[in-house]
């Protein structure tokens, strides 16, 4: 086989569908509601408790509601593509597996390598945030203060604070890994309970806050545009679009549930439903929280690190604040569960296909879980969360998902052209419009939204160049591993004798 042929060799859809019935790697224990809870758990978190208020104050005003709807439209396009793929290819690996079937081995490796680090780093970021909430709650409720060395990562700007290691962040990373190793259904049941607490907490914010809404705080709904010192528009439609680039990262996460396809009881029926249901529930909650927060207090008062808490504090509703803190902790826990589950299963899929050593694809004989990747990820995320500041980690977690969305939307469209008669339990409606829109949304969220203001062109939002360069470095490392190992050891390479 030629070198180019090796790069584009792929598994057929028919091969993948046939393999599903013969594999027994995992136990099928997850139903529709557990899958939906994984999706909601991954989506709802920082968006409700932080971004809605912060972006109202910084960019969009009360129109942050529109920012969520714009971001949700782009995410919804990708969700429809994921739903169609999951109904055809109910195999562990999510976007990686879909890419293998349509674009070939090299692109599949790039997607899998990309998502592996993104999911792992998201767990690290969220663990750091979880630690902050827990430390605050411990101090507020029981008066417990951790020693300075255990409160967080070393801060070179403030070495006098004595911080060395984020002990609580490291412990929760290891605990989540242990739960996912021992039994997936234990973790899934705990996650479902945690998501229920989180949703009830968000419902409390909406239900109580609605009685304190002052419609005057919604006027003007889109504040007058201003040009800040950074040269970018804030408020006006430019600010609404800039905010949509930020809040987009609070409206994905449903892709993590598709990585558990082989643990689903009825994947071809339940996966598409869970993808769309989890996004719909999350978007409804985002819209309602945005309306309530900007109606309770003037949007400028929501600029702090805990906008929901600030809104209730301003109105003297202290009894609600403690409940919100518990809901926030629960919400962040479920995000860690979903993304560590996804990362471990992508790692497992890469190893099972021979792109990484087979040692990683050994299922635990007693627990029936991908124990080796899960525990390695637990240790890795514990070290990341323990030793690194949240800002340095957070910068690396955005671009991977957007890149995967571009590939998924393009792949599902390409497959409609190549194999129009292939059985699809779910068909994305208006795909010729949905898929290109999903690709454009993701591209604009990477490079920025094109915008004309006062006769000049500018790009609003987008990712910082340092993030893009770090992503390039990670991809170069991944290509080195593929050409040094995967291209010769993959299952397809063994099958064709190359």
N, C-alpha and C positions, 0 to 999 in steps of 0.2 A: 504494500500500500504506500502511496506517495505521502510525503510529509504533510501536504495540505489535506489529503484525505484523512489522515490521523486526527487532525484538528477538528474536522467537521463530522467525524463518525458519531452516530447517535443511536440511542435505543428507540425503537418504534413505539408508538402508542399501544399497539397490539401486544408487544412484548411486555410492557409495563402492566397492562391490564391482566395478562396471563399470569405474571409473577405474583400478583396480589393474592390469587387463590392458592398458591403453593407455598407461600412463606408463612412461617409460624414464629417469627422472631419475637413479636410482642403479643401480649394478651389484650383482647378487645374488650375494654371496660368503660369506655367513655360514650355517654349518650348525648343527645342534642343539647340539653341544658348545661351539662358539664363543659361541652365544647364552647357553647355561647358564653359561659362564665369565664373561660380562658380568654376569649376575645374581648369581652367587656373589661376583664381584669387588666389586660394589656393596654387598652385604649384609655380608660378613665383613670385619671391620677393627677399629674401635674397640670393638665389642661383646666380642670375644674378648680383646683386649689391654688393655682399660681397664675397661669397664663391669661385666663379670662380677665382678671382684674388688672394685671400688669399691662397688657396690650391695650386695654381701654384707656389707661392713664397715659401710655406712651405714644400710641399711634392712632387709634381708631375712635376713642370716645365711646359713647353708647353703641355706635355702629360696629363694635367688636362682634356683635351678633352676626353681621353680614360677613365679617372675616371668617368666622367659623363655618358659615354656609358655603363660602367660596372654597375654603380648604376641604370641606366635606364633599363638595362636588367633585373635586379632583381625586380625593381618596375614594369616593364612591365609584368612579370609573375603574380604578384599579381593583376595587372589591368585586365588581362584576366580572372582571377578567379572572381573578382568583377563584371565584365561585364556579365559573365554567370549567376551568382547568381541574379543580378539585373533584368535579362530578365525573371527569373522564379518567383522571390519574390519581386515585386515592392511595398514594404511596408516600412514605416518610420522606421529607426533604423539601417540600413546598416549592418555592421558586427555583431552587437548584434542580429538582427533578423535572419540573416543567421545561426548564431551559435545555436539559439533556435530551428531552424528547423532540424538541423543535429546532434548536440552534446548534446542537452538537456538543461534544465533550469539552472543548476549550471554553466556550461561553458558559457551560454549566459549572465548570470549575471556578471561573471568575465570579459567578453569582454566589456559589456556595462559600468561597473564601471570603467574599465581601460580607455576606450575612453572618458568618461565623464570628468575626471580630465585632461587628456592629451589635449583635445580640448580646455578646459577652460584656461589652463595655456599657451597654444600657443597664445591665444588671449592676455593674459597679457604680454607675452614676446614681441609680435609684437607691442602692444600699447606703450611699453617703447621705442622701436626702432623708432616708428613713431614720438613720442614726440621729440626725439633727432633731427630728420631731420627737423621737423617743427620749433623748436627753432632756429636751425642754419639758416633756410631760413628767419625767422622773423628778425633776427639780420642782415643778409646780405642785405636784400631787403629794409626793412622799419626801421631798427635801433631800433626795440623793444626788450627790455631785460626784462624777467620775474624777479620778486624778487627772491632772493636766495632760500627762503623757498619753492617756487613752482617749482623749476627747476628739481627736481628729488628726489629719495629716500635718506634717511639718509645713509651716508657712514661712518661706524665706523673707517675706516682707515684714513679718512680725515674729522673729525668732524668740523674743522674750516671753511669748505665751507658753512655751514649754511643750507644745503639742508634738507628738512623735507618730502616733498610730491611732487609727479610728477603730477601736476595739469592737464597738457594737456593730458597725458596718461589716467588719470581717466575720463576726459570729453569725449574723443573719444570712450572709452569703453561704456559709458552710451549712447552716441549718436547712435552707431551701434545697441545696444540693442533696443533703441527706434524705429529705422527704421525697424528692424525685427519684432517688436511687432505691429506697426501700420498697415502695409501691407507688406506681403512678396514680392509682385510684385514691390512695390516702392523701396524696398531695392535691389531687383534683377535688376531693371532698372538702378538704380544708380550704382550698382556693374558692370553691363555690360558697362556702360559709363566709369567707372574708369579703368576697365580692358583694354578697347580700348586705353585709354590714356597711360597706362603702356606699352602695346604692341607697340604702336607708338614710345614711348620713347626708348624701347629696339631696335626697328628697326632703330631709329636715331643713336644709339650707333654703330650698325652694319654698317649702310650705310655710315656714316661719317668716322668712324674709319677705314673702309676698304681702304680708300684712303691714309691712313698713315701707313699701314702695311709694315714693313721691314722684308722680309723672313729670313734675317740673325738672327732675334730674335728667330726663331723657331729651331735653331741649337745650341746644340743638342736637339732633340725633347724630349728624355728621358735623363735628365742629369745623370751623374755618381752617383752611390749610395754612400752614406756616412752614417756612424753610429754616431748619435748624442749623447749627454750626457745622454739622457734618455734611451739609449740602443736600440732604434728603428731605422729602416732604413728610410732614407729620400732620395727622388729621386730614380732612378732605378725603377724596377717593384714593389719592396716593397713599395716605396713611392706612386706609382700610386694606389696600392690597399689600402694603408692607407687613401689616399685622397678620394677614393670611399666610405669609411665608413662615411666620413664627409659629402660629397655632396649628399649622399643618402637622407638626411633629407631635401633636396631641390627638390626632385623628387617624393614626394607623396603629397597628397592633393585632388586627384580626388575622394577619398573615401567620402569626405564631400558632394559631389553632390548626392550620393546615399541615403543620409539621407533625401533628399527632394523628395523621390519617390512619396508620396501621394499628392504632389503639382505639379507633372509633368502632362502635358496634355496627353502624350502617353508614360507612363513609360517603358513598356516592349520593345518598339522600341527605344526610345530616350536615356534611361539611359546607355545601353551598348555603343551606339555611342558616347555619351558625355564623358564617362570614357576614351575610347581609343583616341578620338580626342583631348581632353585636354592634355593628356600625350604626344601625338605625337607633337602637336604645341609647348609645353613647351620644349621638348627635342631638337627640331630643333633650338629654340632660344638659349638654353644653349650651344649647339655645336658651333653655329656661334659666340656667344659672347666670348667663350673660345678662338677660333681662332683669333678673332680680338684683344682682350686685350693682349694676349701674343705676337701678331705680332706688336702691336703699340710700346711697350716699353719692355725692358728686364724684364723677369718674376720676378726678385728679387725686382723690384720697385713696385710690387703690394701687398706688405705685410701689408699695412695700413688698417684702418677701413673702408675706402671708396675707393677701388681700381679703380673703373670705373672713379670716379672723379679725382683720382691721375693720371691716364693715360692721360686724356684730359688736365689736368693742366700742365703736363710735356711737352706737345706739344703746349702749349699756346692757346688752343681752349677754352677760357673762356666763349664764347657765348653758347657753348654746355652744359657747366657745370650746368647752372641754369635750363635748360630744363631737364637735367638728374635728378636734385634734385626733381623737380615736379613729374617726372615719378616715382621716387623711393617712394615718399610719396603716390602717387596713388596706386602703386603696393602693398605697405604694408597695405593700407586701405582695399583692396580687400581680402587680406589674413585674416584680422580680421573678415570681413563679412562672409566668407566661414566657418571658424571654429566656430564662435558663432552660426551660423545657424545649423551646425552639432551637436554641444553640446546640444542645446535646444531640438532638435528633438530626440536625444538619451535619454535625461532625460524624455521627454514626453512618449516615447515608453516604458521605464522601468515602469513608473507610470501607463500607460494604461494596462499593463500586470499584475499589482498588486504587482510588486516587490518593488515599492516605493508607498507611499500614493497616493490615487486617486486624491487628491486635486491638484496635479501637472499636471494631465491629463485633466484639464478643458480648452477647447478652448475658446478664447475670443468671446463673442456673437456677437460683431460688426465687429471685424477685422479678425476673422477666423484664428488666429495664436496661438501657444502655449505661451501665454503671460506670465504666471507665471514663468515657467522655464527660459524664455528669460530675463525677468527683474531681476530675482535673479542672473542669470549669469552675467548680466551687472553690478550689484552692486559688486559681488564677484571679477570679473576681474578688476573693477575700483580700488578696495582696494588693490588687488595684484599688479597691475601696479603702483599704487600711492605710496605704502609704501615699496616695496621690490626692491632691485637691480636686474638688468637684469640677472646677472650671476647666482644668486641663483634660479631664476625661470626657466631659460633655461635648467638647468641640469635635470629637471624633465620631459621634454616634449618628449623625444626620444623613450624610450623603449616601450611605449604603442602601438605605431603604428606598430613596428616590431613584437610584440607579436600577434597583431591582424592579421598581414599578414600571420604569420605561421598558425594560426587557419583557416583563410579563404582558403588558398591554400590546407590545409589538408581536410577541409570540402567539398570543391567542388569535390575533388578526391573521397572521401568517398561516396558522393551522386551519382557519376557516377556508383559506384559499387552496391549500394543499389537499386537505381531506374534508371537503364539505359534507360528505355523507357519514362521517364517523358519528357513532352514537354519543349523544351528549344528554345526560340527565337534566342538566340545566344549560340553557342557552342565554347568554347575555343579550338583552334587547338593544337594538340600534347599534350594533357593535362597530359599524363603519364610522359612527360618530363618537361613540364612547371611548374606543381604544385610542384614536388620535388625540382626543381631549385629555385623556389620562397621561399620555406621553408629553404633551405640551405643558400641562400643569406641573409635572415633575421637573421638566427641564427649566421652566421659569423659576421654580422654587430653588433650584441649584444656582442658576446664574443671576436671577433677579427678574422682576416684572418690568417689561418695557413700558415707559410712561413719558408722556409729553406734558411739560408744565412751563408756562411763560415762554413758549417758543424754543425750549431746549429739551433735549432727550436725556433721560436718566434711567437707570435700573434700580428698582425698589426692592428691598429685601435681598434674597440670595444668601449664599454661604460665604464666609470669609475665605480668602485665598489660602490661608495657612491650613484650613480644613481640607481644601482640595489637594494641596501638596502632600499632606500626610496620607490622604487616601491613595494618592499616586504611589507613594513609597510602599504602603501595604500591598498594593496590587503588584508592584514589581517583585516584592518578596514572594507573593503567591505564584507568580509566573515562573520564578526560579524553582520553586518546589514542584510545580507541574512538569516543567521540561526536564527537571533532574530526576523525578520519580514517577509521577502520575501517568505521563504519556506512555511509559513502558510497562507499568504494572496494573493498569486499569483492566477491568473485566473484558472490555471490548478489545483491548490490545492483546490479551491472552487468547481471545476467541479467534482473532484474525492472524495470530502467529507473529505479531509485531512486537 
